[in-house]
Amino acid sequence: MMTGWRDCHFTAKGVDFFRVAFHDDQNIRHQRPGIQFWQAEVTRQKLLNDSDNAIKDWRIELTLGIISDENKAALILWMNYINVLKSLDLTGVSDEATFTAIRWPALPQ
């Protein structure tokens, strides 16, 4: 039997799906992300998928060495946008107020 606190996280792709805290082998509390957290993750994934579709031709052009300077500049803007999306910390999204307070980055122009 362990004594003291233990905190167990069950994750996939870095997202806590289920969290349980134990004290002296007794389940003290558990927490699952709320619906707004999942809405935020779905929104982020949709924006990432849309971004990937927007830049897929430019990636091929870049690989082939035939990308124009204009398209290369646009690709860089989109990659910066993608990196900002990926770095958004959505762990604090727990209700409607925190969901609507998310500052999504602006689409590249």
mmCIF file of the C-alpha atoms, coordinates in Angstrom:
data_MODEL
# 
_entry.id   MODEL 
# 
loop_
_atom_site.group_PDB 
_atom_site.id 
_atom_site.type_symbol 
_atom_site.label_atom_id 
_atom_site.label_alt_id 
_atom_site.label_comp_id 
_atom_site.label_asym_id 
_atom_site.label_entity_id 
_atom_site.label_seq_id 
_atom_site.pdbx_PDB_ins_code 
_atom_site.Cartn_x 
_atom_site.Cartn_y 
_atom_site.Cartn_z 
_atom_site.occupancy 
_atom_site.B_iso_or_equiv 
_atom_site.pdbx_formal_charge 
_atom_site.auth_seq_id 
_atom_site.auth_comp_id 
_atom_site.auth_asym_id 
_atom_site.auth_atom_id 
_atom_site.pdbx_PDB_model_num 
ATOM 1   C CA . MET A 1 1   ? 0.000   0.000  0.000   1.00 0.00 ? 1   MET A CA 1 
ATOM 2   C CA . MET A 1 2   ? 1.313   3.402  -0.979  1.00 0.00 ? 2   MET A CA 1 
ATOM 3   C CA . THR A 1 3   ? 0.931   6.361  1.313   1.00 0.00 ? 3   THR A CA 1 
ATOM 4   C CA . GLY A 1 4   ? 0.612   9.995  0.352   1.00 0.00 ? 4   GLY A CA 1 
ATOM 5   C CA . TRP A 1 5   ? -0.803  11.521 -2.812  1.00 0.00 ? 5   TRP A CA 1 
ATOM 6   C CA . ARG A 1 6   ? -0.525  10.025 -6.261  1.00 0.00 ? 6   ARG A CA 1 
ATOM 7   C CA . ASP A 1 7   ? -1.913  11.701 -9.339  1.00 0.00 ? 7   ASP A CA 1 
ATOM 8   C CA . CYS A 1 8   ? -2.617  9.534  -12.385 1.00 0.00 ? 8   CYS A CA 1 
ATOM 9   C CA . HIS A 1 9   ? -3.190  10.951 -15.843 1.00 0.00 ? 9   HIS A CA 1 
ATOM 10  C CA . PHE A 1 10  ? -4.561  9.002  -18.750 1.00 0.00 ? 10  PHE A CA 1 
ATOM 11  C CA . THR A 1 11  ? -3.577  10.829 -21.901 1.00 0.00 ? 11  THR A CA 1 
ATOM 12  C CA . ALA A 1 12  ? -3.584  10.540 -25.662 1.00 0.00 ? 12  ALA A CA 1 
ATOM 13  C CA . LYS A 1 13  ? -1.634  12.920 -27.866 1.00 0.00 ? 13  LYS A CA 1 
ATOM 14  C CA . GLY A 1 14  ? -0.810  15.014 -24.815 1.00 0.00 ? 14  GLY A CA 1 
ATOM 15  C CA . VAL A 1 15  ? -4.431  15.610 -23.812 1.00 0.00 ? 15  VAL A CA 1 
ATOM 16  C CA . ASP A 1 16  ? -5.666  14.486 -20.395 1.00 0.00 ? 16  ASP A CA 1 
ATOM 17  C CA . PHE A 1 17  ? -8.704  12.316 -21.017 1.00 0.00 ? 17  PHE A CA 1 
ATOM 18  C CA . PHE A 1 18  ? -9.099  11.272 -17.417 1.00 0.00 ? 18  PHE A CA 1 
ATOM 19  C CA . ARG A 1 19  ? -7.344  12.275 -14.237 1.00 0.00 ? 19  ARG A CA 1 
ATOM 20  C CA . VAL A 1 20  ? -7.574  10.573 -10.852 1.00 0.00 ? 20  VAL A CA 1 
ATOM 21  C CA . ALA A 1 21  ? -5.936  11.515 -7.564  1.00 0.00 ? 21  ALA A CA 1 
ATOM 22  C CA . PHE A 1 22  ? -5.352  8.949  -4.845  1.00 0.00 ? 22  PHE A CA 1 
ATOM 23  C CA . HIS A 1 23  ? -4.473  9.349  -1.189  1.00 0.00 ? 23  HIS A CA 1 
ATOM 24  C CA . ASP A 1 24  ? -3.463  6.210  0.699   1.00 0.00 ? 24  ASP A CA 1 
ATOM 25  C CA . ASP A 1 25  ? -4.905  4.130  -2.153  1.00 0.00 ? 25  ASP A CA 1 
ATOM 26  C CA . GLN A 1 26  ? -8.344  5.729  -1.891  1.00 0.00 ? 26  GLN A CA 1 
ATOM 27  C CA . ASN A 1 27  ? -9.848  7.484  -4.874  1.00 0.00 ? 27  ASN A CA 1 
ATOM 28  C CA . ILE A 1 28  ? -10.241 11.082 -3.713  1.00 0.00 ? 28  ILE A CA 1 
ATOM 29  C CA . ARG A 1 29  ? -11.287 12.912 -6.846  1.00 0.00 ? 29  ARG A CA 1 
ATOM 30  C CA . HIS A 1 30  ? -11.474 12.464 -10.572 1.00 0.00 ? 30  HIS A CA 1 
ATOM 31  C CA . GLN A 1 31  ? -11.764 14.975 -13.322 1.00 0.00 ? 31  GLN A CA 1 
ATOM 32  C CA . ARG A 1 32  ? -12.654 14.830 -16.976 1.00 0.00 ? 32  ARG A CA 1 
ATOM 33  C CA . PRO A 1 33  ? -12.444 17.769 -19.326 1.00 0.00 ? 33  PRO A CA 1 
ATOM 34  C CA . GLY A 1 34  ? -15.809 19.424 -19.930 1.00 0.00 ? 34  GLY A CA 1 
ATOM 35  C CA . ILE A 1 35  ? -17.666 19.670 -23.210 1.00 0.00 ? 35  ILE A CA 1 
ATOM 36  C CA . GLN A 1 36  ? -16.231 23.134 -23.900 1.00 0.00 ? 36  GLN A CA 1 
ATOM 37  C CA . PHE A 1 37  ? -12.705 21.729 -23.729 1.00 0.00 ? 37  PHE A CA 1 
ATOM 38  C CA . TRP A 1 38  ? -13.612 19.163 -26.368 1.00 0.00 ? 38  TRP A CA 1 
ATOM 39  C CA . GLN A 1 39  ? -15.324 21.844 -28.476 1.00 0.00 ? 39  GLN A CA 1 
ATOM 40  C CA . ALA A 1 40  ? -12.087 23.822 -28.348 1.00 0.00 ? 40  ALA A CA 1 
ATOM 41  C CA . GLU A 1 41  ? -10.033 20.780 -29.367 1.00 0.00 ? 41  GLU A CA 1 
ATOM 42  C CA . VAL A 1 42  ? -12.428 20.005 -32.242 1.00 0.00 ? 42  VAL A CA 1 
ATOM 43  C CA . THR A 1 43  ? -12.257 23.636 -33.375 1.00 0.00 ? 43  THR A CA 1 
ATOM 44  C CA . ARG A 1 44  ? -8.457  23.568 -33.255 1.00 0.00 ? 44  ARG A CA 1 
ATOM 45  C CA . GLN A 1 45  ? -8.340  20.315 -35.227 1.00 0.00 ? 45  GLN A CA 1 
ATOM 46  C CA . LYS A 1 46  ? -10.710 21.709 -37.877 1.00 0.00 ? 46  LYS A CA 1 
ATOM 47  C CA . LEU A 1 47  ? -8.542  24.822 -38.245 1.00 0.00 ? 47  LEU A CA 1 
ATOM 48  C CA . LEU A 1 48  ? -5.425  22.639 -38.523 1.00 0.00 ? 48  LEU A CA 1 
ATOM 49  C CA . ASN A 1 49  ? -7.085  20.445 -41.164 1.00 0.00 ? 49  ASN A CA 1 
ATOM 50  C CA . ASP A 1 50  ? -8.213  23.506 -43.128 1.00 0.00 ? 50  ASP A CA 1 
ATOM 51  C CA . SER A 1 51  ? -4.686  24.900 -42.899 1.00 0.00 ? 51  SER A CA 1 
ATOM 52  C CA . ASP A 1 52  ? -3.174  21.668 -44.135 1.00 0.00 ? 52  ASP A CA 1 
ATOM 53  C CA . ASN A 1 53  ? -5.519  21.726 -47.135 1.00 0.00 ? 53  ASN A CA 1 
ATOM 54  C CA . ALA A 1 54  ? -4.577  25.346 -47.853 1.00 0.00 ? 54  ALA A CA 1 
ATOM 55  C CA . ILE A 1 55  ? -0.838  24.634 -47.992 1.00 0.00 ? 55  ILE A CA 1 
ATOM 56  C CA . LYS A 1 56  ? -0.598  21.120 -49.435 1.00 0.00 ? 56  LYS A CA 1 
ATOM 57  C CA . ASP A 1 57  ? 0.151   22.282 -52.999 1.00 0.00 ? 57  ASP A CA 1 
ATOM 58  C CA . TRP A 1 58  ? 2.800   24.714 -51.741 1.00 0.00 ? 58  TRP A CA 1 
ATOM 59  C CA . ARG A 1 59  ? 4.509   21.904 -49.817 1.00 0.00 ? 59  ARG A CA 1 
ATOM 60  C CA . ILE A 1 60  ? 4.766   19.872 -53.012 1.00 0.00 ? 60  ILE A CA 1 
ATOM 61  C CA . GLU A 1 61  ? 6.074   22.894 -54.927 1.00 0.00 ? 61  GLU A CA 1 
ATOM 62  C CA . LEU A 1 62  ? 8.641   23.510 -52.176 1.00 0.00 ? 62  LEU A CA 1 
ATOM 63  C CA . THR A 1 63  ? 9.775   19.880 -52.260 1.00 0.00 ? 63  THR A CA 1 
ATOM 64  C CA . LEU A 1 64  ? 10.139  20.014 -56.044 1.00 0.00 ? 64  LEU A CA 1 
ATOM 65  C CA . GLY A 1 65  ? 11.966  23.340 -55.869 1.00 0.00 ? 65  GLY A CA 1 
ATOM 66  C CA . ILE A 1 66  ? 9.409   25.092 -58.066 1.00 0.00 ? 66  ILE A CA 1 
ATOM 67  C CA . ILE A 1 67  ? 7.656   27.270 -55.483 1.00 0.00 ? 67  ILE A CA 1 
ATOM 68  C CA . SER A 1 68  ? 7.373   30.960 -56.311 1.00 0.00 ? 68  SER A CA 1 
ATOM 69  C CA . ASP A 1 69  ? 8.620   33.586 -53.872 1.00 0.00 ? 69  ASP A CA 1 
ATOM 70  C CA . GLU A 1 70  ? 5.026   34.716 -53.325 1.00 0.00 ? 70  GLU A CA 1 
ATOM 71  C CA . ASN A 1 71  ? 3.828   31.203 -52.489 1.00 0.00 ? 71  ASN A CA 1 
ATOM 72  C CA . LYS A 1 72  ? 6.849   30.581 -50.277 1.00 0.00 ? 72  LYS A CA 1 
ATOM 73  C CA . ALA A 1 73  ? 6.054   33.741 -48.297 1.00 0.00 ? 73  ALA A CA 1 
ATOM 74  C CA . ALA A 1 74  ? 2.423   32.618 -47.978 1.00 0.00 ? 74  ALA A CA 1 
ATOM 75  C CA . LEU A 1 75  ? 3.554   29.153 -46.850 1.00 0.00 ? 75  LEU A CA 1 
ATOM 76  C CA . ILE A 1 76  ? 5.688   30.725 -44.120 1.00 0.00 ? 76  ILE A CA 1 
ATOM 77  C CA . LEU A 1 77  ? 2.700   32.769 -42.902 1.00 0.00 ? 77  LEU A CA 1 
ATOM 78  C CA . TRP A 1 78  ? 0.514   29.665 -42.821 1.00 0.00 ? 78  TRP A CA 1 
ATOM 79  C CA . MET A 1 79  ? 3.176   27.646 -40.984 1.00 0.00 ? 79  MET A CA 1 
ATOM 80  C CA . ASN A 1 80  ? 3.424   30.395 -38.362 1.00 0.00 ? 80  ASN A CA 1 
ATOM 81  C CA . TYR A 1 81  ? -0.369  30.277 -38.010 1.00 0.00 ? 81  TYR A CA 1 
ATOM 82  C CA . ILE A 1 82  ? -0.271  26.482 -37.616 1.00 0.00 ? 82  ILE A CA 1 
ATOM 83  C CA . ASN A 1 83  ? 2.428   26.737 -34.953 1.00 0.00 ? 83  ASN A CA 1 
ATOM 84  C CA . VAL A 1 84  ? 0.357   29.268 -32.988 1.00 0.00 ? 84  VAL A CA 1 
ATOM 85  C CA . LEU A 1 85  ? -2.698  26.982 -33.202 1.00 0.00 ? 85  LEU A CA 1 
ATOM 86  C CA . LYS A 1 86  ? -0.689  24.017 -31.954 1.00 0.00 ? 86  LYS A CA 1 
ATOM 87  C CA . SER A 1 87  ? 0.754   26.012 -29.067 1.00 0.00 ? 87  SER A CA 1 
ATOM 88  C CA . LEU A 1 88  ? -2.598  27.273 -27.731 1.00 0.00 ? 88  LEU A CA 1 
ATOM 89  C CA . ASP A 1 89  ? -3.078  26.076 -24.159 1.00 0.00 ? 89  ASP A CA 1 
ATOM 90  C CA . LEU A 1 90  ? -6.670  24.888 -23.971 1.00 0.00 ? 90  LEU A CA 1 
ATOM 91  C CA . THR A 1 91  ? -6.366  23.092 -20.632 1.00 0.00 ? 91  THR A CA 1 
ATOM 92  C CA . GLY A 1 92  ? -8.150  25.922 -18.806 1.00 0.00 ? 92  GLY A CA 1 
ATOM 93  C CA . VAL A 1 93  ? -11.249 25.727 -21.015 1.00 0.00 ? 93  VAL A CA 1 
ATOM 94  C CA . SER A 1 94  ? -13.924 24.489 -18.646 1.00 0.00 ? 94  SER A CA 1 
ATOM 95  C CA . ASP A 1 95  ? -17.108 26.438 -19.380 1.00 0.00 ? 95  ASP A CA 1 
ATOM 96  C CA . GLU A 1 96  ? -18.785 28.650 -21.977 1.00 0.00 ? 96  GLU A CA 1 
ATOM 97  C CA . ALA A 1 97  ? -17.009 31.783 -20.747 1.00 0.00 ? 97  ALA A CA 1 
ATOM 98  C CA . THR A 1 98  ? -13.532 30.280 -21.075 1.00 0.00 ? 98  THR A CA 1 
ATOM 99  C CA . PHE A 1 99  ? -14.456 28.774 -24.444 1.00 0.00 ? 99  PHE A CA 1 
ATOM 100 C CA . THR A 1 100 ? -15.580 32.110 -25.886 1.00 0.00 ? 100 THR A CA 1 
ATOM 101 C CA . ALA A 1 101 ? -12.500 33.800 -24.392 1.00 0.00 ? 101 ALA A CA 1 
ATOM 102 C CA . ILE A 1 102 ? -10.131 31.719 -26.535 1.00 0.00 ? 102 ILE A CA 1 
ATOM 103 C CA . ARG A 1 103 ? -8.080  34.027 -28.735 1.00 0.00 ? 103 ARG A CA 1 
ATOM 104 C CA . TRP A 1 104 ? -7.843  32.069 -31.955 1.00 0.00 ? 104 TRP A CA 1 
ATOM 105 C CA . PRO A 1 105 ? -5.164  33.405 -34.299 1.00 0.00 ? 105 PRO A CA 1 
ATOM 106 C CA . ALA A 1 106 ? -6.274  35.288 -37.389 1.00 0.00 ? 106 ALA A CA 1 
ATOM 107 C CA . LEU A 1 107 ? -6.113  33.447 -40.702 1.00 0.00 ? 107 LEU A CA 1 
ATOM 108 C CA . PRO A 1 108 ? -3.127  34.398 -42.840 1.00 0.00 ? 108 PRO A CA 1 
ATOM 109 C CA . GLN A 1 109 ? -3.932  36.846 -45.617 1.00 0.00 ? 109 GLN A CA 1 
# 
